[in-house]
Amino acid sequence: MSSHCLLQVSVRACCRAMSSHCLLQVSVRACCRAMSSHCLLQVSVRACCRAMSSHCLLQVSVRACCRAMSSHCLLQVSVRACCRAMSSHCLLQVSVRACCRAMSSHCLLQVSVRACCRAMSSHCLLQVSVRACCRAMSSHCLLQVSVRACCRAMSSHCLLQDMSYYCCVELQGPEEQLLATLSKLTSKEAGPTFAAAMCVSGRRQGSVVVYRAEQYPLQPLGPVTFLWRPRTQGRGQDDQGSQGSTHRQLWIWAHPTMKPDLLPELQAVCQCSEAVLPPAPVELPVPQPALAPTSTPAPTPTLAHGPGACPEAEQASGSGSKRKWSSGEREAAGPAAKKLLGNSTTSATTPVTWRSCTTGIVISDLTMEMVRYRLIGPLSHSVLTETLAPATHCDAASKAGPSPFWWSDHCRDDCNMTLHRQQAGVFNILKGVYSTAEVPAGSVLGLTVDDPRLTLPNKRSMAVSDIRKEQGENEERRRELMLKGIPEHLSQSSLWDRSVRDNVTHNKMTDQELNRLRNDVLVPGSRLPTPLQGRVPVLLVQQSGKSQGTEMGSWGMGWDLLLPKAWGMAFWVPLVYRGVRIGGLRMSLKHTQNKGEPHFPHDYPDCPAGARFQEEQEAELLAKFRRRPPAKRTNYIKHGCLAPFRCPWQQLAEEWELIVKEGGGGEEAVAPMEQEVTPPQSNFTVLRNRKSLRQLSAWCRPTSSKCQRARNLGSTPPLNRNVAASLLSAHGGGSLVWTRLSLLTKGQPEQHALVCVPTADDLQLVGKEPGCTGPQEPLHTDHFKSRVKRLRKKDHNKPGASSSAKPENKQSDPASTSAPSVNPGPEPSSSSSLTLGPDITTPSSSCTSALTLGLWPEPLPSVTSHCSRVTLGWVTQGDFSLSAGCGEALGFLSLTGLLHTLLRQPDSQRGLVLLRNPGSMQYRFAKINIEV
């Protein structure tokens, strides 16, 4: 570049792109005003031309700019000039075009890379970009892009999720025996059970939390959804579920992490210990294309790689060659390849069916035997009505002779066809429904549909409902559907029969055969004829929406679509072509968060699966924390956070029991609780008694997130010491309460945030200034920092020592022995004086766990009195709720602490708590919402 060729190229390119030279003149005039004599420009140009021969232009320009930009005047001038010149973005286009022409051989890119490498010797350029990205991503803007798009789909159109990973357990037997055995796993105090009238009839899907046999309210296993087969049976069904009205069939759907606990419990309760050997896996030949036979078949095959190819063919064809079989070659190659259809998650010899000789109950594991899709949104019914079409009837010729397909035998019975026409009529009524929420929650509709691949549109479109056209025709039937729901006999489906499911799965038409049918159609794009194997039985189950709060009621409602296995992709692609948006596991979590419902296993800490999940989550978060450099880690000790990666529920429940038992609240402590409180339990439990939850909901004055309007308390007794003592004695002091916390002002709650009790001064502050932010936590002192540094120095001096060295003698360390458990800041108020003594708050001197900078070692001190505000509970999930328009958190509070707090608060401010994120010192006011 000694002859200034690069400069000339850019000048010529700019001259061609800027025909009127107006942009150049503006920049020159602006620079002339900023630099009264053009000396700086001339010096830089000449110096750069001389220095660019050895790639030192960058250093010269950096030094020159640093001298000229001592007061940032040069930057301001260029910014102002560019802003005036870039009013129509012309400057950017010119530079892009010029650079593209100059970078034809990537020379300009190499220069910039080398210059940046020299400038980034101290990582200054990288740090700037990282800091900018961290500031931009401080509110998770990158994550919010996908979350907001999915929430818009759930609010205005439809979101599709694959729920096939849920495990299905089938129970068959006499109805009396099934209800008697299942009643041991549930309790009516926690809500409707398996014996609910609407659910037993088969019209509605139910949900319940199951426990170990006769252990309620202790030892819960988790939530399940169940579906009974309707009693009304159509003729022509020879399945075991149609042996009479007393012989019933039940499906129980559970999360896969819950299956190892649920299945053995069901076997023990139903006394199903006799295992039934599974049948041999079904082997099906791969469908082959119907090719016309050739007159002179080739003597040897020409396919290089195939299941039936011989070694001679592989050697003759050579590597990388792909050839097709001819008809003669296929016959000479031998039998076609086989494919196996079965559950790939378990071994073929593992039993999946167990029966009982005493109770007559048969348990079958139907995991991976069905496909379950969930459509969430107000237009889910429109997507289904456009995607699915009720099955067409068979002609007379198909009915007359025997057929290997199930639909031909099904059509021979007039009762079955009458039922099919009624189900198709109800399905067509859904086209005139304005929203999915108009259908009663949990309604079940059985249906047989044609293969949706036959009606696949040419391009993707958005499914909408034409309400004006459809409402005029079936207005009366639509109103009856909204009020009474789907009749019981219309919930019947052939999907309950195992023989039908296997027949539909094994006789599915392949995509190759379907494409051949499309090729034979005379008019491209017309509907394909429906083959006999193109009828699929399905089940449609309505899912309820948001029932927590008063804003955006029924948000998140939708439909569940149940299919036989092997038909997942055949329905997935047509649904996507109707404009649905796809969501994964993260959106399932966001869906339950916005609905204000607990998510399994995140929000079930008293279940075995929830406990295992919290242990795995703690290990994952701790490993992520330790991967960061020590200087970039958050010091949770200084923030007053004892457990930033887990929630010690057991310690919280035990400490609150001791606080109330010892009367730590002073003169205002609850005196009757001292005699009636039970001793600390071995394990904590979550309160699920609906009657008690309604009382707590009324005492907390449950309100919505925005309006804060109080609800009608009804016949709930007023809160006093005697009522609180009786409630506490009935459920024990080790119980936790599921709550939904709504922030009164700005803020975004995070996971494992602390929920604390506000002091009297805090309540006075929020009374005077309703929009105040809240108090702040004083900075704590990290007494373990010096010890960690000494351990690091010791490990550095000993190269063979492990990085996770343990302290040798903690008592000899003056910094650790004199470390108090609470912060040395200002003295807490009356609410924070509930301490448990030095034996609990002071860390043990025999602690041998490895020290990590910024984290408290085990065992933890008092979790309730560690901060200036008494801890009441923790948040399990928190974020900005797009359905409520404010920050919302879901978590658990101690029942003892909640009653103690409500009794000490004035009536006008009951239910106010403080919420603080683990990495923040700022408390924010929140409102407790306990809704059943």
N, C-alpha and C positions, 0 to 999 in steps of 0.2 A: 504493500500500500504506500510505497515511497512516492508515487506520482499522484497521490490524492484521487485515486480511481473510485474509492468508495464514496467519497464526498461528492464527486461529480455524478455518480449514478443516482444517489439520493436526490440531488438537486434537479437532475433531468426528470426523474420520476415525479417529483413534487410539481415541477413546472407543467408536465403533461396532465397531472391530475387536477391542478388548480389553474384552470384556463384563464381566470380573471385575476389571479394573484392577489385577491383581496385578503385572503387569510394570512399570507406571508407579510403583506404590508401592515396589517394590524399588529402582528407580533413584532415586526421590526420597529414600528412606531412606539409600541408599548415598551420595548426594550430600550429604545432611544430615550424615552422619558425617564426610565429607571437608571440608565447608564448614560450620563450626559455626554460623554465622549466615547464612543465605540471602541475604546482601547481594550476593554476586557474581552470583547468578542474577537477582536483581531489577534490579541495575544493568545487566546485559547485556541483559535483555529490554527495559527502558525505553530504554536507549541504542540498541538495535537498531531499535526502533520509530521513534524519531525519525530515525535515520540512514538507514533504508531507503527514505525518500522519494526520495533521489537516488542510490541504488545504492552507498552507501558502507558498507554493513553489513560487507562482507568485510574492509575495511581495519581497521574498529573491532575486529571479532572477532579478527583476526590479531594486532593490537597487544595487545589484552587478554589473549589466550591466551599471547602471548610473555612478557608480564609475569607471568602466573600460572604459566606452565610453566618458570620459570627453573630449577627443580630437578626438572622432569619429574614432579611429584607429581600434577598434574591428569590427565595421560595415564594414569598407572598406575591412578588411581582409576577412570576411565572404563573402562579395559580390564578391570579386575577385576569391576566392576559388570556390564558387558556379558557377560562370560564366565559369570557366575552366572545372568544372565537369559536367555542364549542357549543354555542346556543342551538345549533342545528346538527350537532355531532359530525360535522364535516371533517374536522381535524382528525378524528379517530379513523374515518374511512380512508383518508389520504395516507396516513401512516401505515395502515394495514396493507393497502394495495402496494405501497412502495416497498414495504418489507417483504411481501410475498414475491415480488419480482426480484428483489435483491437476494433473497434466500433460496433461489432456485438450486443452488449447489450446497446449501446449508452452511455457507461460510459465515454468515452473520450470526447464526446460532452458535457456532463453535467459538466465535470471539466472545459472545456474551457468556457462554458457559465458562470459558477460561477466566474471564474477568471476574465472574461471580465466585469462582473457586478461590481466586486470590483474595477477593474481598471477604469471603466467608471463612478465612483461616481461623478466625476467632468465633465463628458461628453467629455473627451478629445479624446477618440477613435471615437466618433460620429462626432466631429468637423473635425477631419482629413479626414474622408470619405466624409463629406459634402463639404469641401473645394476642395478636389480632384475632386469630381463630378462637382462642379461649374466651376473649371478650364477647365475640359474636355468638359463641356456643354456650355462654353462661346460662342461658335459659333453655337449653336443649332445642335450639331452633332447627337443627338438622333432623332431630327425631320428630319434632312437631309437624314437619312437612308431611310425613306419611301418616302420623296419627290424626292430624286434622283432616286429611283427605278421607281417611277411613271413617272418621266421625261424621263427616258430611254425608258419606254414603249411607251410614246407619241412620242419619236424621232425615234424609230426603229421598234416598233411593233404596239400595240394597247392598249388603256386604255378604260374601260367601266364605264359609269356613268349613274345613274338613274335620269332622268330629269322629271319624272312624276309629281313632285310637282308643276310644272309650270301650271298656270291656262289657260284654253282655252275658249274663247268667240266666239260663232258662230253668224254671221250676214247673213241673207237671205233677198233678195228683189231685186227690179229692179237695174240694174247696174248703171244707171244714178243717182238714188237716193242715192245709197251707196257712189258713188264717190263724190257727192255734199256734203253730210253730213260729210264724213271723211276728206274732204279738209279743214274743219274748225279747225281740230285738228292738222294739220301739216303745214309746209311751205316749198316751194321749195328752199329757201335759205339755209336750213339745210341739203339738200340732196334729194335723190329720195323719193317720197311719195307713198301712196297707189295706185296712178294712174300711176306708172311707167309701161312702155309698156311691158317689160319682165316679170314683176310680175303679171300684169292683165291677161295675157294670161294663167297663171298657170304653166309656165315652170320653174320659179325661185321663191325661197323664198326671201322675202324682210324684211328689218329692218328699223325702223324709230323711232324717239323720238316724242312722242305725247304731246300736250299741252292742256290746257283748251281752250274751244271754243273761237276763235278770240282773243287769248291772247298772241300769239307769239310776241316777244321772252320771255315774262314773264310767270310765273306759269307753268313750265313743270311738267308732270306727270311721265315720265320715258320712257325707251326704250321698244319696243315691236317688235316681229317678226310676220309676217303675211303670209298667203298662200291662194291664190285664187284657186277655183276649175276650172279646164279647161272648156272652152266653148264646146269642143267636147264631146258629150254625147253618150254613147252607148245605144242601144235599150234594152228594157226590164227592165229599171230602173224606178220605179214608185215613187222615192223620190221627195221631193219638189224641190230639186236642179236641176231636169231635166225637168222643165216645159218650157224650151226654152232658147235661147241664151241670152235673156235680163235678165232672172232671174238668179242671181248669188249667190254664196255661198262663204263666207270668214271666215277663222279661224284666230284669233288673239291670240297669246301666250304672256303671261305677267308673271312677277314674282308675287308670292302670296302676298307680301307686297304692291304691286301696285294695286291689284284687288279692294280694297275698294274705291280707287280714280278713277279707270278707268271705272268700270261698271256703276256707277251713271252718269258719264260724257257721256258715250255712250248712255244711256237711255235718257238723256236730249237732246242730239244733234239729235238723231233719232226719238225723240218724242214717244218713246215706254213706255207708262205709264200703259197700260192695261196688267195686269198679267194673265197668263194662268195657271190654276191649274195643278199641276203635276199629271201624271197617278199613279195609285196604284202600289206599289212595287210588282215585279214579285216574286211569290213563286214557287220554284222548289223542287221536291222531291229529296232527297239524293239518288244517284244511289246505288242500292243494288246488291251484288254479286249473280250471277245465280248459286244457289246451288241445287243439286239434291234432290228431296223430299224424305223423309224417309217413310218407310212402316208403322211405328207406331209412329205418332207424339206424342211428350210429351204433357201432359195436361197442364203443367205450365211452364212458361219461367224460364230459369236459369241464365239470365244476371242480375248481381247485380246492375249495374248503367247504365242507358240508358234513352233516352228521353221517351220511351214508357213503361218502366218497372213499374211493380206494386209494392206496398209496401211489399206484401208477398214475392215477389222474392228477394227484397233487404234484408229482414230479413233472408231468408233461405240461401242466398249465403254467408252472412257474409262479414265483412270488409276486404278489401285487395284482394279479389278473383276476377279474371278476366276470364270470360267464354264467349264463342261465342254463337250466336243465331243459332238454327237449323231452318229449313224451317217451320216446324209446329209451333215453338215458335214464329216466326216472324208474322205469320198470327194471332196467338192468342193474340199477344201484341197490335194489332190495327194498325192504319196508321203510316207510316214512318215519321221521323222528316223532317221539312222544313228548307230551307235556303233562306235567302233574298239576292238579288243582287241589289245594288244601291249605291249611294254616301253616305258614312258614315260620311262625314264632315258636312253635313247639315241635317236638319230635313226633314222627309218625306213630311210634309205639306208646306215646304218653296217653293215658286214659283221659277222656274229656267228658265222660258220663258216669254218674254214680246213682245207684238206686238203693232204696230201703225196702226190706221185706216186711217191716212192722208198720210203717206209716204209708207205704205205697207211693212215696214221693220220688221223683226222678229229677236229678240235677244235671244239666248239660252246660258246658262251657262253650258259648258261641262267640268267643273272641275272634275277630277277623273273619267272621262268617257273614257279616252284613256291612254295608256302606251307609254312613250317616253324614249328611250334609246339613249345615245350618245356614239359613238365609235370614239376615237381620236387616230390618228396615221397614218403613211404612209401605213400600211397593213390592214387598216380597211376594205377595199373592199375584201381582201382575206379572212378575218374572216367571212364576210357576205356570200361570195360565197360558202364557205365550210359548213356553218351552215344552210343556207336556200337553198331549192330546189324548183323550180317552180312547181306549182300544176299539178298533173296528171289529164288527162281527164276522164270523167265519161264513163262507158260502156253504151251500148244501153239499157240494162234493167233498169238502173237508170234513163235514160232520158225519158223512155216511161211512167212510172207511176208517180203519184203525190208523192212528197217527202217533209218532213218537213224541209229539209236542203236547204240552199240558193244556193249551188253550182250546184245542179241538175237543177234548173230553169235557172241558169246562163249559163250552157252549152248548153241549147236548142237553144240559139241564136248564129248563125254562126259569126255575127260581134263581139260578145264578145270573142269568141274563137280565132278569127283572131287577135284581139287586145292582147289577152293573149300570143299568140305565139310570137308576135313582142316584147312585154315586156320581155319575157323570153330570146329572142335572145340578146337584149341589156344587160340584166343581165349577160348572159354568156360571153359577151365581156369584162366585168370587170375583168375576170380572167386573161386576158392578159395585164392589165394595170400595169405599174411599180409602180406607187404611186397614192394615192387618189387625190393628187393635180393636176393630169392631167385632171380630170373632171372639167368642169366649176363650179365656186362657186355658190351655191344655186340651183343646178339642182335638179329636182324632178322626181322620177321614181315610178310609181305605179306597184304593183305586187301582185299576189296571190300565196302563198307558202303552202307546206304541213306542217303538224305538225312537228317541228324540233325534237321532242322527238322520232320520229320513226327512225331517223338516228343518234341517240346519239352514239358516239364512246365508246368503252369499257374502255379506259383510256384517261387521259388528254394529249393533244399534242399541239404543236405550229403550228399554221396555217401559211403557206408560199405560195408564188405564183410562179408557174412554168412559167416564162415569155417566155422561148425559145419554149416551147411546144404550148403555146396559141397564141403567136404573129404571127406564120406562117400561121395560119388558117384564122384569121379575121383581118389581118393587115390593109386592106383598111377601113373596118368598124370602126376599133379602131381609126384611124386617123380622120375619119369623126366625131366620138363621141367627140374627144378632141377639134376639131375646132368649130363645130356647136352646140355641146351639145345634150341633149336628146330632141327629137321632142315633140311638144306640146301635141299631142294626146296620147303619151305614159305616160304622167303624170297623166292620169285618173286612179282612183282606186275605188273599191267598199267600201273602208273605209269611204268615204264621206256619204254613205247612213246610216241613223240611223237604219233602219230595218235590214240591213245586219249585222251591229255591234251587235245589240241585238240578232240576230239569232246565230251568231258565239259565243257570250258570253254564252248564255243559253244552247247551245248544245255542250259545250266543253267536251271532253272525260277526265274522271278522271284518276289519276295515278293508281288507283286500276284496272280499266278496261285495261289500257295500260300494266300493269304488267301481267294481265291474257293473253293478246295477246302474250307477250313474252314467257310465259310459254307454250303456244300451238304451238310455232314454232318448226318445226322438227329439223332444223339446228340452234343451238344456235349462236347468233351473227349476223344472217342474217337480211336483211331489213324487217320490218313489213309491211304488206299490209295497204294501206291508206284507212281508213274508209271515209264515206261520210261527217262526221262532222269534218274531219281533214284538211280542207282547210281554210286558214286564209288570209284575205286581209291586206296588209301592204303598207306603204309609206316609201320610202327612200329619204332623203333630204341631199344633200351634204353641209357640213359646211366649210367655208373658213378658211384659216390658217393665219399666221402672215403676216401682210402687213406693219408693222412699221419697219423702218430701212432697211439695205441692207444685214444683216447677217441672215442666216438660213431662207430664204424666204419660205412662205407657211408652216411654222412650226405650228403644232397643228391643221391641217386640219383633217376632218373625215366625218362620216355619222351619221345622226339621223334616228332611226328606230321607226316608229309610228305603234302601235298595238291596237287592241280592248282591253278593260279592261278584267280582269280575265285571260289574257294570259301572264302576266309578267314573272312568274317563269318558264313557259313552254319554253320561249325563253332565259331566263337568264342562266339557267344551261347549255344548249348547247353552248352558247357563252363562258362561263367560260371553258368548255371542249376544246375550241379551243385556249387556252393559253392567253386569255386577262387578264389584271390586273385591279383590281377594285379600283375605286377612289370615294371619297366623296365630301362634300362641300368644304373642305379645298383645294382639288386638283382643283376644279373649280376656286377658287380664284387664285391659282398658275398658272393655265392655262392662264387666262386673263392677269396676270402680265407678264408672259414670252412673250405673244403676244403683250404687250404694249397697251392694250385696257382697257377702264374703266369697272369696275365691279359693277353691281347693287346689292344692294343699297349703297355700300361703297363709290363709286366715283361719286355720284350724290347728292351733298349737297343742291342743289336748288330745289330738288323734295320733296314732303311731306314724302315719304317713306325714302328718304335719311336723312332728318332731324330727323325723329323718330329713325332711326338706330344710328345716332351719339349720340343722347341723351341716348339711351340704352347702347351704347358702353362706353360712359363717366361714367355712373353710375357703370358699371361693372368694369372698370379699377380703378375707385376711390375706390370701395369697396375692390378690391384686394390690392390696395396700403395701405389702412388703416388696413388690416389684418396683415401686416408685423409689426414686432416690430419697435418702433421709431428709435432705433439705427441702424437698417438694411435698412431703407428707403433712397432713393436718395433724397438729398436736391435740388430740382429743382430751388429754389430761388437762391442758390449760383451758379448754372449752368446757370442762366440767361434765364430760360424757364418759361414763364408766364402760358402757358396752355399746360401741357404735355399730357393731356388726351382728348383734343378736339381742334378744329381749329375755332377760332372766325372770320369767313369769313366776316361777316357784318362789324365788327369793322375795319378789314383790308382795306376793300374797301372804307369806309368813311374816314379813316385817309389818304389814298393816294390821295383821291380827295382834301382834305384840304391842303395836302402838295403841290400839283401842283398848286392849286388855289392861295395859298399864296406865291408861288414862293420860297419855302424853299430851293431850290437847289442853291441859290446864283446867280452869274453872268451867269452861264451856264444853268439856268433853262429855260424851254420852254416858251417863252413869248406868242406865239399865243394861247396857251392852257388856258391862264388866262381868256380870254373873252369867248371862245367857250365851255368851259367845263360846263356840266350840274350840277345842284345842287345835293347833295347826295340823292340817291334813298332810298326808304323805305326798299327794299329787293334787295339783290345782285342776279345776273344772271350769267350763264355760257355761254360764247360766243360759238355758234355753227354755225355761218354763214361761209360757206365754202370759200367764196371769201375772207373774211377778214382773215380767218385762213391761207389761202395760202399766203397772203401778210406777215403775221407774220412769217410764216415758212421760207419764202425767206429772210426776214430781220435777222432772227436768224441764218442763214446759216445752215440749218438742215443737220446733218451729221449722220453717223452710229456710233455705240458705239466704235468700234475698230479702223477702218481705218481713221475716221475723214475726209472723202472726201466730199468736197462741191458739191452740186447738181446744176443743171442748173437753174438759177433764172428765165429764160424765159422773159415774158413781164411784170414782176412785177416792178412797179415804184420804184426808189431808195428812201431810208428812209431819210426824212427831217422833219423839224418842221411842215410845212404846211400839209403834208400827214398824219403825226401822229395826228395832231389836227383834221383833217377831220374824221379820223377813230375813234377817241375818241368821237367826237360829235355825230357820227352815232350810236354808241352802248352805250354811257354813261360811266361814270367813275366807276360805280359799277359793272363792268363785271369782271369775272374771266376767265382765259385761261387754258385749260387742256394741260399739258406738260408732256413729258417724259425726265427725267434727267439721264444722263449717266456719271458716275464718270470717271475722267481722270486717276486716279491712284487707289491704293488699297482703300478698305473701303466697308462697307455694310450698306446701308441706312436703317433706321428704320421708323416705323410709327410715324407720327406727328413730323418728323424732320423739322428744320427750313431751308428755302431757303432765302439767304441773298444776298445783293448787294456787290460785291467786291469793295474795295477802289482802288485809283490810285496806291498806294504802292503794293497792292496785285496783280494787273495786271502787274506791273513791275517785281514782284518776279516770277510770272509764265512765263513771257517772258524770263527771264534770266535762270531759272531752270524749264524746262517743267515738270520734274518729281517730283517737290517739293510737300510736303504733304499739306501745307496750313497754314494759321495763326491760332492762338489760342485765345479763348475768355478769357479775364481776369476774375478772380474769383470775384463774386459778394458778397455783404454783406447781411446776413439774419437779418433784423431789427425786425422780428417778433418772433425770437427764444426766446428772454427773456420774451416776453409777453406770449408765449405758456407755458413756464416753470412756470410762476407765476400763470396762470390759472390752471395748473395741481396741483401745490402746494395748491392752494385754494380749488380745488375739493378734494384733499386728506384730507385736514383739515375738510371738510364738507362731511361726508359719504353719506348724503342724496342727494347731488347735482348730477346733470346729468353729464355724461362724455362729452357731447357736450355743455358745458357752453359757453355763449356768453360774449364778453367783455362789461363791464358796461359803461365805458367812455373812448373812444379812445383818446380824446383830452388831457386828463390828463396824458397820457403815453408819456413821453419825447422821448422814443425810437421810437415810431410809428409816432409821429408828425414830427420828424426831419428826417424821413427816405426818402431819394431821390429815384426816380424811376429807375434811371440808375445806373450802377456800378460805384464805386468810383475809378476805375482804370485809366489808361492813357486816355487822351482826344481822342475822335474819330476823324477820318479824315473828309474830306469835305463831303463824301457821307453819313456819319453818323450824320451830323449836322442838318438833317431834323427832328427837334423836333416840337412838337405841343403845347408847352407851359406848364406851371405848372398846368394849370387847367385840363389837360388831363393826363399828366404823373404822377402826384401825386395821390396816392390812396385816396379815399374819407374818410373823418374823421368820417362820419356817418355809416361806414361799420359795419353791425351787423351780418355778417355771421360767422359761427363757424370757428375758426382758426385750421388749420392742419399743423403740423410741416413739412416744406419743400414745401408747396404750397402757392401760392399767393391767398389772399382772394378776394372776389368780392367787388366792381367792379375792373376790371383789369386796370392797367395803359396803357400807349401807347404801342401797340404791335409792332409798326414799329421802334421806336427809343429806345427800352429798352436795346438792346445789343449794342456792339461796331460796329456792322454791321447792316445796315438797313434791316429789314425783308421785303421780297418780297412775300412770300407765305409759304405754308406748304406741306408736303408729306402725302398723304393718304395711300399709300402702297409702301413698299420698301423692297428689299431683293437682294441677289446675283442672277443675272439672269443666269440660266444654258443654255439658248439659245444664249445669247450674250457673255457670258464669262466675265462679269464684273458686278459691282454693279449698279443697275438701280432703279430709284425711279419714282413713278407716283404721280402727285399732281397738284395743282392749283396755279397760280400766278395772281396777280392783273394786269389787262390790263393797267391801268394807270401807275403803277410802272414799268411794263415791257417796255412800250414805253419810259418812262423817263430814264430807265437804258440803253436801246439800243442807245439812242441819245447821251449819255455821254461816251459810250465806243468807242474805236478805231475800225476801220473796220476789222482789223485782229483779234480782240479779242471779237467780238460781240457774245453774247449768252453765255458768261461765268458767272457763278454764284457760290456762296459758299453754301455748304450744311453742316449742323451740327445736329447730333442726340440729342435728349432731355437730355440724361444722359452723354453727352460728352462735353468737352471744345474745341475739335479739329474741325476746319473748313476744308473742302475738296472741291477742285475745281470740278465742274460738267458742262456739256454741255447741253444746252436747245435744245430739239427736239420737234418741233410742226409739226406733220405730219397729213395730211388729207387723 
